Amino acid sequence: MTGIDPMAYLEKVSFNLPNLTTNGQIMPVLEELENLYKVLDPEFRHLADQLIETLRGRLTPESDNLH
């Protein structure tokens, strides 16, 4: 995640959270947050934790997996 300001990215995700409603919108952001988490200063990981938890809670089961 070279060249990305982690705090600015967390703020951007937080601001756009209401618009992230489908798995297709959530998954790319969730993957980026999980990658960012690895390099994020431990002091700020709680902020990413909150966003990750919220996004995971919004994921819906794919119909193909309901068999």
C-alpha positions, -999 to +999 in steps of 0.1 A: +000+000+000+028+023-009+019+059-012-014+056+007-020+077+038-035+051+061-054+076+082-068+093+051-079+060+037-096+050+070-114+083+070-125+079+033-139+044+041-157+057+072-172+085+052-184+061+024-196+034+048-233+042+042-228+036+005-212+002+008-242-021+008-235-050-016-209-077-015-195-064-047-189-030-031-178-043+003-153-070-007-127-048-025-128-023+004-126-051+030-096-067+012-078-033+011-085-027+048-072-061+057-040-054+037-036-020+053-041-035+087-008-054+083+012-022+080-009+001+101+006+015+132-008-005+162-020+027+178-046+030+150-056-006+144-087-002+166-101+022+139-095-004+112-110-031+134-143-012+137-145-007+100-136-043+092-162-056+117-189-034+103-182-044+067-180-081+075-214-077+092-229-063+060-218-092+039-246-114+027-243-151+018-240-158-019-270-177-032-246-204-047-234-212-012-269-218+002-271-254-010 
